[in-house]
Amino acid sequence: MRADTLRTYKTVHTWTGIVAGLALFIAFYAGALTMFKGPLDRWATPPAVAAAPSPGADALIAQTLAARPDARADFTLHRARHGAPERVAWKARGEERGWSASFAPDGTLRIAPDAPAGLGQFIDVVHRTVALPVDLETGTLVMAIVSALYALAIVSGVVVLWPTLVKDFFALRVGRNLKRMWLDAHNVIGIVSLPFHLVMALSAVVFGMHDLIYDAQKAVVYGEPRFERIWKASGPFSAIRPDPAPAALLPLPALEARVRAQAEGFGPHTLRFRGAGTAGAAVWIAGDMPCCMTRQAQGSFVLASAVDGRLLHTEYLAGQQSGWMASVSAFFALHFGAYGGGTVRWGYFVLGLAGAFLFYSGNLLWVESRRRAERDGVPVEQRRSSRWMAAGTVGVSLGCVAALSLTVAAEKWLWVWQGEVLAPWREHVYHAVFLGSVAWALLRGASRGAVELLWLAAAATLAVPLTSIAGWLLPSSGLWLRADALGVDVIALLGAGAFAWMALRTARRMREGPADSVWAAPAPRPAG
Protein backbone atom coordinates (compact mmCIF):
# COMPACT_ATOMS: atom_id res chain seq x y z
CA MET A 1 0.00 0.00 0.00
CA ARG A 2 1.28 3.46 -0.87
CA ALA A 3 2.62 5.53 2.00
CA ASP A 4 0.35 8.50 1.30
CA THR A 5 -2.73 6.25 1.25
CA LEU A 6 -1.66 4.71 4.55
CA ARG A 7 -1.20 8.17 6.06
CA THR A 8 -4.71 9.13 4.95
CA TYR A 9 -6.24 6.10 6.65
CA LYS A 10 -4.17 6.78 9.77
CA THR A 11 -5.45 10.35 9.88
CA VAL A 12 -9.05 9.14 9.49
CA HIS A 13 -8.56 6.54 12.23
CA THR A 14 -6.98 9.06 14.59
CA TRP A 15 -9.55 11.81 14.24
CA THR A 16 -12.65 9.63 14.16
CA GLY A 17 -11.32 7.86 17.24
CA ILE A 18 -10.58 11.13 19.02
CA VAL A 19 -14.01 12.61 18.23
CA ALA A 20 -15.92 9.49 19.29
CA GLY A 21 -13.56 8.05 21.89
CA LEU A 22 -14.73 9.75 25.08
CA ALA A 23 -18.42 9.07 24.43
CA LEU A 24 -17.58 5.46 23.55
CA PHE A 25 -15.63 5.01 26.78
CA ILE A 26 -18.78 5.86 28.75
CA ALA A 27 -20.95 3.68 26.51
CA PHE A 28 -18.67 0.65 26.83
CA TYR A 29 -17.97 0.96 30.56
CA ALA A 30 -21.66 1.40 31.40
CA GLY A 31 -22.54 -1.28 28.85
CA ALA A 32 -20.25 -3.75 30.61
CA LEU A 33 -22.16 -3.13 33.86
CA THR A 34 -25.53 -3.68 32.16
CA MET A 35 -24.60 -7.32 31.71
CA PHE A 36 -25.56 -7.66 35.40
CA LYS A 37 -28.69 -5.53 35.59
CA GLY A 38 -30.50 -8.25 37.52
CA PRO A 39 -27.90 -8.57 40.31
CA LEU A 40 -27.62 -4.77 40.52
CA ASP A 41 -31.39 -4.43 40.95
CA ARG A 42 -31.39 -7.14 43.62
CA TRP A 43 -28.49 -5.46 45.42
CA ALA A 44 -30.44 -2.17 45.49
CA THR A 45 -33.80 -3.62 46.60
CA PRO A 46 -34.53 -4.00 50.35
CA PRO A 47 -35.24 -7.63 51.28
CA ALA A 48 -38.46 -6.58 53.02
CA VAL A 49 -39.80 -5.13 49.77
CA ALA A 50 -38.74 -8.16 47.75
CA ALA A 51 -40.25 -10.57 50.29
CA ALA A 52 -43.61 -8.77 50.73
CA PRO A 53 -46.41 -11.39 50.71
CA SER A 54 -48.66 -11.49 47.67
CA PRO A 55 -52.09 -13.15 47.37
CA GLY A 56 -51.22 -13.84 43.73
CA ALA A 57 -51.11 -12.17 40.34
CA ASP A 58 -54.75 -12.89 39.51
CA ALA A 59 -55.88 -11.24 42.74
CA LEU A 60 -53.60 -8.28 42.05
CA ILE A 61 -55.07 -7.82 38.55
CA ALA A 62 -58.67 -8.23 39.76
CA GLN A 63 -58.31 -5.76 42.63
CA THR A 64 -56.45 -3.26 40.46
CA LEU A 65 -59.10 -3.30 37.72
CA ALA A 66 -61.87 -3.01 40.32
CA ALA A 67 -60.18 0.02 41.88
CA ARG A 68 -59.06 1.59 38.60
CA PRO A 69 -61.31 0.58 35.67
CA ASP A 70 -59.36 3.02 33.46
CA ALA A 71 -56.46 0.53 33.51
CA ARG A 72 -58.54 -2.16 31.79
CA ALA A 73 -57.77 -1.00 28.24
CA ASP A 74 -53.98 -1.35 28.54
CA PHE A 75 -51.98 -2.47 31.59
CA THR A 76 -48.79 -4.42 32.24
CA LEU A 77 -48.17 -7.09 34.85
CA HIS A 78 -44.56 -7.26 36.03
CA ARG A 79 -43.90 -10.61 37.68
CA ALA A 80 -41.64 -10.67 40.75
CA ARG A 81 -38.12 -10.57 39.32
CA HIS A 82 -34.60 -9.39 40.23
CA GLY A 83 -35.72 -8.70 43.78
CA ALA A 84 -38.61 -6.44 42.76
CA PRO A 85 -42.14 -7.34 43.92
CA GLU A 86 -45.03 -8.15 41.62
CA ARG A 87 -46.89 -5.07 40.35
CA VAL A 88 -49.37 -3.84 37.76
CA ALA A 89 -48.50 -0.65 35.85
CA TRP A 90 -50.58 1.50 33.51
CA LYS A 91 -50.96 5.03 32.22
CA ALA A 92 -54.39 6.63 32.09
CA ARG A 93 -55.36 8.38 28.87
CA GLY A 94 -54.37 12.04 28.88
CA GLU A 95 -52.07 11.71 31.91
CA GLU A 96 -48.32 12.24 31.79
CA ARG A 97 -47.41 10.03 34.73
CA GLY A 98 -48.05 6.35 35.08
CA TRP A 99 -49.54 4.43 37.99
CA SER A 100 -48.54 1.26 39.76
CA ALA A 101 -50.45 -1.17 41.98
CA SER A 102 -48.92 -3.74 44.31
CA PHE A 103 -49.71 -5.43 47.58
CA ALA A 104 -48.49 -3.75 50.77
CA PRO A 105 -46.88 -5.94 53.48
CA ASP A 106 -50.29 -6.16 55.23
CA GLY A 107 -51.86 -7.56 52.04
CA THR A 108 -53.87 -4.47 51.10
CA LEU A 109 -53.74 -3.01 47.61
CA ARG A 110 -51.45 0.00 47.31
CA ILE A 111 -51.81 2.33 44.31
CA ALA A 112 -49.22 5.04 43.77
CA PRO A 113 -47.43 6.87 40.96
CA ASP A 114 -45.35 4.34 39.07
CA ALA A 115 -41.92 3.81 40.55
CA PRO A 116 -38.91 4.89 38.50
CA ALA A 117 -36.92 2.32 36.60
CA GLY A 118 -34.43 0.33 38.64
CA LEU A 119 -30.72 0.94 39.09
CA GLY A 120 -29.83 -1.42 36.23
CA GLN A 121 -32.11 0.48 33.85
CA PHE A 122 -30.51 3.80 34.85
CA ILE A 123 -27.07 2.42 33.98
CA ASP A 124 -28.50 1.17 30.68
CA VAL A 125 -29.71 4.71 29.88
CA VAL A 126 -26.19 6.01 30.59
CA HIS A 127 -24.89 3.33 28.22
CA ARG A 128 -27.32 4.34 25.47
CA THR A 129 -27.13 8.14 25.80
CA VAL A 130 -23.86 8.78 27.73
CA ALA A 131 -26.15 10.62 30.21
CA LEU A 132 -26.68 13.59 27.91
CA PRO A 133 -29.39 15.94 29.27
CA VAL A 134 -31.81 15.04 26.47
CA ASP A 135 -34.63 12.55 26.02
CA LEU A 136 -33.83 8.92 25.33
CA GLU A 137 -34.64 9.08 21.62
CA THR A 138 -32.39 12.10 20.99
CA GLY A 139 -29.56 10.64 23.08
CA THR A 140 -29.75 7.36 21.18
CA LEU A 141 -29.59 9.26 17.89
CA VAL A 142 -26.48 11.13 19.05
CA MET A 143 -24.85 7.82 19.95
CA ALA A 144 -25.79 6.42 16.54
CA ILE A 145 -23.80 9.24 14.92
CA VAL A 146 -20.91 8.55 17.29
CA SER A 147 -21.15 4.85 16.40
CA ALA A 148 -20.95 5.67 12.70
CA LEU A 149 -17.66 7.45 13.38
CA TYR A 150 -16.67 4.45 15.47
CA ALA A 151 -17.29 2.09 12.52
CA LEU A 152 -15.15 4.34 10.33
CA ALA A 153 -12.38 4.27 12.93
CA ILE A 154 -12.52 0.46 13.02
CA VAL A 155 -12.19 0.07 9.26
CA SER A 156 -9.40 2.65 8.94
CA GLY A 157 -7.58 1.12 11.94
CA VAL A 158 -7.56 -2.31 10.31
CA VAL A 159 -6.18 -0.81 7.09
CA VAL A 160 -3.43 1.01 9.02
CA LEU A 161 -2.43 -2.12 10.95
CA TRP A 162 -2.72 -4.54 8.04
CA PRO A 163 0.83 -4.18 6.63
CA THR A 164 2.39 -5.09 10.00
CA LEU A 165 -0.38 -7.35 11.30
CA VAL A 166 1.56 -10.62 11.30
CA LYS A 167 4.66 -9.09 12.87
CA ASP A 168 2.92 -6.98 15.52
CA PHE A 169 -0.23 -8.96 16.24
CA PHE A 170 0.99 -10.75 19.37
CA ALA A 171 3.74 -8.28 20.20
CA LEU A 172 3.49 -6.71 23.63
CA ARG A 173 6.82 -5.04 24.25
CA VAL A 174 7.02 -4.26 27.95
CA GLY A 175 9.83 -1.92 28.92
CA ARG A 176 10.79 1.69 29.34
CA ASN A 177 9.11 2.74 26.10
CA LEU A 178 5.62 3.08 27.54
CA LYS A 179 4.19 4.54 24.36
CA ARG A 180 5.23 1.43 22.43
CA MET A 181 3.72 -0.83 25.09
CA TRP A 182 0.41 1.08 25.08
CA LEU A 183 0.30 0.95 21.28
CA ASP A 184 0.90 -2.81 21.28
CA ALA A 185 -1.87 -3.33 23.86
CA HIS A 186 -4.21 -1.07 21.89
CA ASN A 187 -3.58 -2.98 18.64
CA VAL A 188 -3.87 -6.47 20.14
CA ILE A 189 -7.14 -5.71 21.94
CA GLY A 190 -8.54 -4.00 18.86
CA ILE A 191 -7.80 -6.89 16.50
CA VAL A 192 -8.82 -9.69 18.90
CA SER A 193 -12.16 -8.05 19.63
CA LEU A 194 -12.74 -6.79 16.06
CA PRO A 195 -15.93 -8.85 15.37
CA PHE A 196 -17.42 -7.69 18.67
CA HIS A 197 -16.69 -4.05 17.88
CA LEU A 198 -18.09 -4.29 14.35
CA VAL A 199 -21.37 -5.71 15.70
CA MET A 200 -21.56 -3.03 18.41
CA ALA A 201 -20.89 -0.20 15.95
CA LEU A 202 -23.27 -1.31 13.20
CA SER A 203 -26.11 -2.33 15.50
CA ALA A 204 -25.90 0.93 17.48
CA VAL A 205 -26.21 2.86 14.20
CA VAL A 206 -29.35 0.89 13.32
CA PHE A 207 -30.86 1.31 16.81
CA GLY A 208 -30.36 5.05 16.79
CA MET A 209 -31.30 5.78 13.18
CA HIS A 210 -34.13 3.34 12.51
CA ASP A 211 -36.73 6.12 12.54
CA LEU A 212 -34.73 8.06 9.96
CA ILE A 213 -34.36 4.88 7.88
CA TYR A 214 -38.10 4.22 8.03
CA ASP A 215 -38.89 7.83 7.13
CA ALA A 216 -36.59 7.57 4.10
CA GLN A 217 -38.26 4.33 3.01
CA LYS A 218 -41.66 5.96 3.44
CA ALA A 219 -40.69 8.95 1.29
CA VAL A 220 -38.56 7.27 -1.39
CA VAL A 221 -39.53 3.61 -1.70
CA TYR A 222 -43.12 2.99 -0.65
CA GLY A 223 -44.96 6.30 -0.33
CA GLU A 224 -46.77 7.17 2.87
CA PRO A 225 -50.15 5.38 2.44
CA ARG A 226 -48.59 2.11 1.34
CA PHE A 227 -45.88 2.29 4.02
CA GLU A 228 -48.51 2.79 6.75
CA ARG A 229 -50.47 -0.21 5.50
CA ILE A 230 -47.35 -2.40 5.44
CA TRP A 231 -46.26 -1.17 8.87
CA LYS A 232 -49.62 -1.88 10.47
CA ALA A 233 -49.93 -5.27 8.79
CA SER A 234 -46.44 -6.41 9.84
CA GLY A 235 -46.64 -5.34 13.50
CA PRO A 236 -47.51 -7.89 16.18
CA PHE A 237 -50.65 -6.03 17.28
CA SER A 238 -52.06 -6.40 13.77
CA ALA A 239 -53.06 -9.91 14.88
CA ILE A 240 -55.47 -8.55 17.51
CA ARG A 241 -59.13 -8.91 16.47
CA PRO A 242 -61.27 -6.65 18.69
CA ASP A 243 -64.39 -8.34 20.05
CA PRO A 244 -66.37 -6.30 22.59
CA ALA A 245 -68.34 -9.30 23.89
CA PRO A 246 -67.73 -9.74 27.64
CA ALA A 247 -65.22 -12.45 28.56
CA ALA A 248 -63.08 -13.15 31.60
CA LEU A 249 -59.30 -13.25 31.50
CA LEU A 250 -57.82 -16.73 31.60
CA PRO A 251 -56.30 -17.32 35.07
CA LEU A 252 -52.61 -16.54 34.92
CA PRO A 253 -51.31 -20.05 35.80
CA ALA A 254 -53.43 -21.54 33.02
CA LEU A 255 -52.41 -18.81 30.57
CA GLU A 256 -48.71 -19.29 31.23
CA ALA A 257 -49.04 -23.08 31.09
CA ARG A 258 -50.74 -22.92 27.67
CA VAL A 259 -48.13 -20.52 26.31
CA ARG A 260 -45.31 -22.75 27.58
CA ALA A 261 -46.96 -25.77 25.97
CA GLN A 262 -46.80 -23.98 22.60
CA ALA A 263 -43.35 -22.43 23.18
CA GLU A 264 -41.09 -24.89 24.99
CA GLY A 265 -38.60 -23.28 27.37
CA PHE A 266 -40.35 -19.89 27.40
CA GLY A 267 -40.45 -18.23 30.84
CA PRO A 268 -42.87 -15.24 30.94
CA HIS A 269 -41.94 -12.30 33.18
CA THR A 270 -43.77 -9.26 31.74
CA LEU A 271 -47.32 -9.41 30.38
CA ARG A 272 -49.04 -6.44 28.72
CA PHE A 273 -52.82 -6.88 28.52
CA ARG A 274 -55.08 -5.06 26.08
CA GLY A 275 -58.87 -5.05 26.11
CA ALA A 276 -59.21 -6.94 29.39
CA GLY A 277 -62.78 -8.10 30.01
CA THR A 278 -63.60 -8.57 26.33
CA ALA A 279 -63.48 -11.62 24.08
CA GLY A 280 -60.79 -9.93 21.98
CA ALA A 281 -58.41 -9.40 24.90
CA ALA A 282 -54.78 -10.07 24.01
CA VAL A 283 -51.54 -10.17 25.96
CA TRP A 284 -48.05 -9.27 24.70
CA ILE A 285 -45.68 -11.46 26.71
CA ALA A 286 -41.95 -10.98 27.24
CA GLY A 287 -40.06 -13.94 28.63
CA ASP A 288 -36.71 -15.63 29.02
CA MET A 289 -35.68 -18.10 26.32
CA PRO A 290 -32.31 -19.56 27.43
CA CYS A 291 -32.06 -21.90 24.46
CA CYS A 292 -31.94 -19.27 21.74
CA MET A 293 -30.65 -15.93 20.51
CA THR A 294 -33.40 -13.49 21.48
CA ARG A 295 -34.40 -10.16 19.99
CA GLN A 296 -34.00 -8.09 23.15
CA ALA A 297 -32.07 -8.27 26.39
CA GLN A 298 -35.45 -8.90 28.05
CA GLY A 299 -35.85 -12.11 26.06
CA SER A 300 -38.37 -13.23 23.44
CA PHE A 301 -41.87 -11.89 22.79
CA VAL A 302 -45.13 -13.48 21.78
CA LEU A 303 -48.71 -12.26 21.36
CA ALA A 304 -51.40 -14.54 22.78
CA SER A 305 -55.11 -14.46 23.42
CA ALA A 306 -55.74 -13.47 27.04
CA VAL A 307 -59.00 -15.45 26.97
CA ASP A 308 -57.88 -18.88 25.77
CA GLY A 309 -54.07 -18.72 25.50
CA ARG A 310 -53.80 -19.24 21.72
CA LEU A 311 -50.64 -17.80 20.16
CA LEU A 312 -51.56 -15.00 17.77
CA HIS A 313 -48.16 -13.75 16.59
CA THR A 314 -44.81 -15.57 16.90
CA GLU A 315 -42.45 -13.56 14.68
CA TYR A 316 -40.63 -12.27 17.79
CA LEU A 317 -40.53 -15.66 19.52
CA ALA A 318 -37.19 -17.46 19.27
CA GLY A 319 -37.53 -20.83 17.58
CA GLN A 320 -40.78 -19.98 15.76
CA GLN A 321 -39.64 -17.10 13.54
CA SER A 322 -39.30 -16.85 9.80
CA GLY A 323 -35.76 -16.93 8.40
CA TRP A 324 -35.60 -13.15 7.97
CA MET A 325 -36.81 -12.36 11.50
CA ALA A 326 -34.51 -14.99 12.98
CA SER A 327 -31.51 -13.32 11.31
CA VAL A 328 -32.64 -9.89 12.56
CA SER A 329 -33.07 -11.26 16.08
CA ALA A 330 -29.60 -12.80 15.95
CA PHE A 331 -28.16 -9.39 15.06
CA PHE A 332 -29.97 -7.83 18.03
CA ALA A 333 -28.90 -10.65 20.33
CA LEU A 334 -25.25 -10.15 19.38
CA HIS A 335 -25.48 -6.55 20.62
CA PHE A 336 -27.30 -7.30 23.88
CA GLY A 337 -25.51 -10.54 24.76
CA ALA A 338 -28.98 -12.09 25.00
CA TYR A 339 -27.86 -15.70 24.51
CA GLY A 340 -25.55 -18.25 26.05
CA GLY A 341 -26.37 -17.54 29.70
CA GLY A 342 -23.76 -16.52 32.26
CA THR A 343 -20.76 -17.44 30.14
CA VAL A 344 -21.70 -14.96 27.44
CA ARG A 345 -22.58 -12.26 29.98
CA TRP A 346 -19.14 -12.55 31.57
CA GLY A 347 -17.53 -12.53 28.14
CA TYR A 348 -19.38 -9.35 27.18
CA PHE A 349 -18.46 -7.80 30.53
CA VAL A 350 -14.76 -8.39 29.83
CA LEU A 351 -15.09 -7.24 26.21
CA GLY A 352 -16.90 -4.11 27.36
CA LEU A 353 -14.11 -3.19 29.78
CA ALA A 354 -11.52 -3.98 27.11
CA GLY A 355 -13.40 -1.70 24.71
CA ALA A 356 -13.34 1.13 27.26
CA PHE A 357 -9.57 0.63 27.56
CA LEU A 358 -9.29 0.78 23.77
CA PHE A 359 -10.77 4.28 23.61
CA TYR A 360 -8.89 5.51 26.68
CA SER A 361 -5.57 4.24 25.33
CA GLY A 362 -6.32 5.69 21.89
CA ASN A 363 -6.58 9.19 23.33
CA LEU A 364 -3.43 8.74 25.40
CA LEU A 365 -1.52 7.60 22.32
CA TRP A 366 -2.68 10.72 20.46
CA VAL A 367 -1.37 12.89 23.30
CA GLU A 368 1.95 11.07 23.54
CA SER A 369 2.53 11.21 19.79
CA ARG A 370 2.22 15.00 19.87
CA ARG A 371 4.24 15.83 22.93
CA ARG A 372 7.23 18.08 22.58
CA ALA A 373 10.39 16.27 23.63
CA GLU A 374 12.95 18.17 25.69
CA ARG A 375 16.46 18.44 24.29
CA ASP A 376 19.68 18.74 26.29
CA GLY A 377 17.70 18.86 29.53
CA VAL A 378 15.92 22.10 28.59
CA PRO A 379 12.30 22.01 29.89
CA VAL A 380 9.55 22.37 27.28
CA GLU A 381 6.00 23.63 27.40
CA GLN A 382 3.56 21.14 25.92
CA ARG A 383 1.00 22.23 23.35
CA ARG A 384 -2.24 23.46 24.81
CA SER A 385 -4.17 20.90 22.71
CA SER A 386 -2.14 18.05 24.23
CA ARG A 387 -2.64 19.27 27.79
CA TRP A 388 -6.38 19.80 27.35
CA MET A 389 -6.93 16.49 25.58
CA ALA A 390 -5.01 14.62 28.28
CA ALA A 391 -6.94 16.34 31.07
CA GLY A 392 -10.27 15.84 29.27
CA THR A 393 -9.57 12.16 28.74
CA VAL A 394 -8.76 11.70 32.42
CA GLY A 395 -11.75 13.72 33.60
CA VAL A 396 -14.37 12.08 31.36
CA SER A 397 -13.12 8.50 31.71
CA LEU A 398 -12.35 8.40 35.41
CA GLY A 399 -15.27 10.72 36.13
CA CYS A 400 -17.61 8.19 34.52
CA VAL A 401 -16.13 5.36 36.59
CA ALA A 402 -16.37 7.26 39.87
CA ALA A 403 -19.85 8.61 39.07
CA LEU A 404 -21.31 5.18 38.27
CA SER A 405 -19.74 3.61 41.37
CA LEU A 406 -21.01 6.35 43.66
CA THR A 407 -24.47 6.21 42.08
CA VAL A 408 -24.63 2.49 42.87
CA ALA A 409 -23.38 3.01 46.44
CA ALA A 410 -25.81 5.91 47.02
CA GLU A 411 -28.81 3.77 46.04
CA LYS A 412 -29.22 2.19 49.49
CA TRP A 413 -28.57 5.45 51.34
CA LEU A 414 -31.21 7.25 49.25
CA TRP A 415 -33.68 4.47 50.04
CA VAL A 416 -32.99 4.83 53.78
CA TRP A 417 -33.34 8.60 53.54
CA GLN A 418 -36.48 8.79 51.39
CA GLY A 419 -38.12 5.37 51.67
CA GLU A 420 -37.66 4.92 47.92
CA VAL A 421 -35.25 6.00 45.22
CA LEU A 422 -36.45 8.79 42.95
CA ALA A 423 -34.98 8.85 39.47
CA PRO A 424 -33.83 12.51 39.66
CA TRP A 425 -31.58 11.70 42.61
CA ARG A 426 -29.67 9.11 40.61
CA GLU A 427 -29.15 11.69 37.88
CA HIS A 428 -28.08 14.33 40.42
CA VAL A 429 -25.48 12.03 42.00
CA TYR A 430 -24.11 10.88 38.64
CA HIS A 431 -23.87 14.32 37.05
CA ALA A 432 -22.44 15.98 40.16
CA VAL A 433 -19.59 13.48 40.40
CA PHE A 434 -19.00 13.32 36.64
CA LEU A 435 -18.96 17.07 35.99
CA GLY A 436 -16.96 17.69 39.15
CA SER A 437 -14.37 15.17 38.00
CA VAL A 438 -14.05 16.77 34.57
CA ALA A 439 -13.63 20.21 36.13
CA TRP A 440 -11.08 18.85 38.61
CA ALA A 441 -8.98 17.24 35.87
CA LEU A 442 -8.98 20.42 33.81
CA LEU A 443 -8.01 22.45 36.88
CA ARG A 444 -5.32 20.11 38.21
CA GLY A 445 -3.94 18.85 34.90
CA ALA A 446 -3.71 15.33 33.52
CA SER A 447 -0.95 14.00 35.79
CA ARG A 448 -2.19 15.11 39.19
CA GLY A 449 -5.82 14.77 38.14
CA ALA A 450 -5.31 11.16 37.03
CA VAL A 451 -3.85 10.12 40.39
CA GLU A 452 -6.48 11.95 42.43
CA LEU A 453 -9.42 10.76 40.33
CA LEU A 454 -8.15 7.18 40.39
CA TRP A 455 -8.20 7.37 44.18
CA LEU A 456 -11.72 8.83 43.96
CA ALA A 457 -12.78 5.94 41.70
CA ALA A 458 -11.25 3.45 44.14
CA ALA A 459 -13.03 5.05 47.11
CA ALA A 460 -16.37 5.31 45.28
CA THR A 461 -16.18 1.67 44.16
CA LEU A 462 -15.14 0.54 47.67
CA ALA A 463 -18.23 2.34 49.02
CA VAL A 464 -20.41 -0.33 47.35
CA PRO A 465 -19.28 -3.30 49.52
CA LEU A 466 -18.79 -1.02 52.56
CA THR A 467 -22.46 -0.02 52.32
CA SER A 468 -23.48 -3.69 52.33
CA ILE A 469 -21.16 -4.42 55.26
CA ALA A 470 -22.73 -1.52 57.16
CA GLY A 471 -26.14 -3.08 56.55
CA TRP A 472 -24.87 -6.41 57.90
CA LEU A 473 -23.24 -4.94 61.02
CA LEU A 474 -25.88 -2.27 61.71
CA PRO A 475 -29.26 -3.56 60.50
CA SER A 476 -30.99 -0.92 62.63
CA SER A 477 -29.55 1.73 60.30
CA GLY A 478 -32.04 0.71 57.63
CA LEU A 479 -29.30 -0.54 55.29
CA TRP A 480 -29.17 -4.17 54.24
CA LEU A 481 -26.97 -6.96 52.91
CA ARG A 482 -28.43 -9.37 50.38
CA ALA A 483 -26.86 -12.79 50.12
CA ASP A 484 -28.30 -13.25 46.61
CA ALA A 485 -26.39 -10.16 45.37
CA LEU A 486 -23.01 -10.70 47.02
CA GLY A 487 -21.42 -10.93 43.58
CA VAL A 488 -21.93 -7.18 43.16
CA ASP A 489 -19.98 -6.53 46.35
CA VAL A 490 -17.18 -8.91 45.36
CA ILE A 491 -16.75 -7.37 41.90
CA ALA A 492 -16.81 -3.86 43.39
CA LEU A 493 -14.14 -4.87 45.93
CA LEU A 494 -11.92 -6.21 43.16
CA GLY A 495 -12.54 -3.07 41.09
CA ALA A 496 -11.60 -0.81 44.01
CA GLY A 497 -8.34 -2.73 44.42
CA ALA A 498 -7.60 -2.39 40.70
CA PHE A 499 -8.20 1.38 40.75
CA ALA A 500 -6.02 1.78 43.84
CA TRP A 501 -3.20 -0.16 42.13
CA MET A 502 -3.53 2.04 39.03
CA ALA A 503 -3.40 5.15 41.22
CA LEU A 504 -0.11 3.99 42.77
CA ARG A 505 1.38 3.14 39.37
CA THR A 506 0.27 6.46 37.89
CA ALA A 507 1.76 8.37 40.82
CA ARG A 508 5.03 6.50 40.33
CA ARG A 509 5.07 7.36 36.64
CA MET A 510 4.35 10.99 37.48
CA ARG A 511 7.44 11.06 39.71
CA GLU A 512 9.83 8.87 37.71
CA GLY A 513 8.63 9.09 34.08
CA PRO A 514 9.93 11.40 31.36
CA ALA A 515 9.87 15.01 32.52
CA ASP A 516 8.57 16.20 29.14
CA SER A 517 5.42 14.03 29.29
CA VAL A 518 2.00 15.47 30.02
CA TRP A 519 1.85 12.76 32.70
CA ALA A 520 4.90 14.12 34.54
CA ALA A 521 4.50 16.18 37.71
CA PRO A 522 4.12 19.85 36.75
CA ALA A 523 7.40 21.72 37.03
CA PRO A 524 7.44 24.39 39.76
CA ARG A 525 7.06 27.87 38.37
CA PRO A 526 10.16 30.06 38.74
CA ALA A 527 10.01 32.69 41.47
CA GLY A 528 9.16 36.18 40.32
Phi, psi and omega in degrees: 000139182294147184297320182292325176294318179297320178296322178298313179296324179294321177296316178299314180299316183296310188283326174293323177294319180295314182296319186267343194301314185292319176296321181290329175301312180298315182299318183284320180294313178294323179297324176299320180291330181292347175297344182233045178299320180300304177302323178296318178294321177295317181302324186270357183257125179300139180302326181296322178291315182295328185264008181302133182294149180225128176292352178125158184293321180297319178295321179296316179296314183298314181292324179294314181292330176291321181281327182227081180300338180294345179278348188298326185293325185198106178218161183236131174262121175259112178292155178302124187199144178054035177086352180270143181286167177291140180205158173249134181233145177200167176228120181290149181299132178087355181258144180281319184267154177264171180234158182219140178234135177208170179270132175286165180304333179273004176090359178276156180283132179241121179246129183209165173307140185302136180292151178293164177300157183288177181301316180300322180291324177298316179296325177295322177295320175300317179300320186276335186233004188046033175059029175295145182282057180224171178290166186299319182296316180293317179299321179293324177294319177300316180291334175294320176295316177300319181293328175296318174297322178300315178298320178295321178295323180296310183298313181294326178295320177296318180297318180296320185278341189306315183299333182245019187299311184297317183289321189257358189302308182259016180278128173223088188274100181271128180176205184286336179278086185293327178298317179297319181295317179294322178295317177300314180297318179300314182292316182296313180297319181297317182286317181299320183262018184304311180301318179301314183291324177298316178297315180299315184295309185291319181292324178295324176298315181295316181301317186279335186247012185296327178295319178295322179296316179296319179298321178294319177297319180299317185281323190259320189265305190262324193088149190297311183300314182294319180299317181296322178294316180296317183297314181293322182288332184270343182287155182297327183284354174294342181278352180284131177245100182303136177215105186287356180300138181297140177199141181278151174292142174295133178308141189302316178302320179291320179299311182294324179295319180291322178295316179297325180295331180265347180221087185299133178088357183281130180240093183299141174224341178222125185233118179257115184263139174232135177069035181301139181094357178243163181290341179265013182300137180229160180224127178264113191250128170257138182203162179286143179220077188301338186285340196227168172279120187254158189291327183230165176296334179285347179119209179265167180226148177209144176258130181225159172288132179276359181260321182231357175084005178294142175282129183255334183206123186238013184290348177250010181259117182303134179094345180232024182264161170288167182301319181295313182292327177295321179291322177296316179298322179297321178296316177298314183299324179295331176283315187275348186069029186272058177191160172078001175068210186297326181299315180291321179300316178295321178298317178293325177300313179294316179296325177295316177294321178296322177296319177300318177298324181301315182285323177297312181293327178299318178293321179295322179294324177298316181295314183295325181289346182246010180285150176272123182275137178284149179235134179057034175074009181274120181301148179237156174258121181290155177301146179299322180299321179293316181295318181289322178294319179297314181294320179295320178298315179296313183296314182291313185291305182288331175296320176298314180300309182296320182295316179294318180297316182289329176296318177297311182298324183288343185304313181290322180294322178294323179295316179298320184288317188250349184084352175195169179252119178269137184307319181302329181292323175300314181296321180297314181297311183300309185291326179297314181290317183296308182293323176297322179292318178298314179298320181297316180296318179294326180285317187270341184093164186296317187291302180293320180298322180297314180297312185292321180285331173295320176294322176297316178299320178296315181293317180296320179289323177294333180297336180295302178292329179296325177296319178293320179296321177298321177294328178286316182281328185232069182298336179292346180288345184095349175282174183208161173235126180251121181295332182277005177227025180296335179302325178298316180294321181294314180297319179296322179296317177295320178297318178299319178296320179295318180293323178295318177298317179295324178296318179294318180293321179293321178296322178295318179295323179299323181279319192251351183283181180303133183292339182268007180275151175292346179267359178282156176299134181303135179291140178297139179288140179296145181296145178080000000 
